[in-house]
Amino acid sequence: MKKFGLLISDLVIAALFAACVTLLVKSHQERKALDECVDDITNKCASIFNYATALEKENAKLNRLIRECRNDKNW
């Protein structure tokens, strides 16, 4: 009977160990995916944001020139 009890406790310990390893691996995979996503956003999207900012500045400049031209015509 003691052997049966030890077998059960060994199986429980093995199952708990397997569950911990599985959760650790899954957590590592999720962290790696998150790090890759942040890296992609940082490196690849930065140029898109810079381009959009440059377009906005150019658009503001052109709108200012249009207003100035329209005001000059009214004189």
C-alpha positions in Angstrom: 0.0 0.0 0.0 2.9 2.4 0.7 4.2 1.8 -2.8 0.9 2.7 -4.3 0.9 6.0 -2.2 4.4 6.8 -3.3 3.5 6.0 -6.9 0.5 8.4 -6.8 2.6 11.2 -5.1 5.3 10.7 -7.8 2.7 10.9 -10.5 1.3 14.1 -9.0 4.8 15.6 -8.7 5.6 14.7 -12.3 2.3 16.2 -13.5 2.9 19.4 -11.6 6.4 19.7 -12.9 5.1 19.1 -16.5 2.5 21.8 -16.0 5.1 24.3 -14.7 7.4 23.6 -17.6 4.5 24.0 -20.1 3.5 27.3 -18.5 7.0 28.5 -18.5 7.6 27.7 -22.2 4.3 29.3 -23.1 5.1 32.5 -21.2 8.5 32.6 -22.9 6.9 32.3 -26.3 4.4 35.0 -25.6 7.1 37.3 -24.3 9.2 36.7 -27.4 6.3 37.4 -29.6 5.6 40.7 -27.7 9.3 41.7 -28.0 9.3 41.1 -31.7 6.1 43.1 -32.1 7.5 46.0 -30.2 10.7 45.8 -32.3 8.8 45.8 -35.5 6.8 48.8 -34.5 9.9 50.7 -33.3 12.0 50.0 -36.4 9.5 49.7 -39.2 6.8 52.1 -38.3 9.1 54.9 -37.3 9.8 55.8 -40.9 6.1 55.8 -41.6 5.4 58.2 -38.7 8.3 60.4 -39.8 6.9 60.5 -43.4 3.4 61.4 -42.1 4.9 64.2 -40.0 6.8 65.6 -42.9 3.6 65.5 -45.1 1.6 67.3 -42.3 4.3 70.0 -42.1 4.3 70.5 -45.9 0.5 70.5 -46.0 0.5 73.3 -43.3 3.0 75.3 -45.3 1.0 75.0 -48.5 -2.2 76.0 -46.7 -0.5 79.0 -45.3 0.7 80.0 -48.8 -2.8 79.6 -50.3 -4.2 81.8 -47.5 -1.6 84.4 -48.3 -2.3 84.3 -52.0 -6.0 84.6 -51.4 -5.5 87.6 -49.0 -3.2 89.3 -51.6 -6.0 88.9 -54.3 -8.5 90.6 -52.1 -6.3 93.8 -51.9 
